[in-house]
């Protein structure tokens, strides 16, 4: 089964027993979490599309860990003006494993 789930405003295409990196969640590691904002559900033969979400369909996942993504460096420069600006960012992520689509 494949489902498209809305997690904190971002859409993810998920399957069972697969691990994903999602934006930072408030849940503790090794806890269960349910997502009820399922936008699409398909089993290969039949596809159900919500308007905007499907009722009665949930995706259950287990929180594995919280971590930071690799650092992204942003460098701006205007030549012959002496303007240089260096900035960096590390995104906060949560790794989850989808256990059930029901």
Secondary structure, DSSP 8 states (H G I E B T S, - for coil): -EEEEEETTEEEEEETTEEEEEE--SS-TT-EEEE--EEEEE-SS-EEE-SS--TT--EEEEEEEEEE---EEEEEEETTTTEEEEEEE--EEEEEEEEEE-
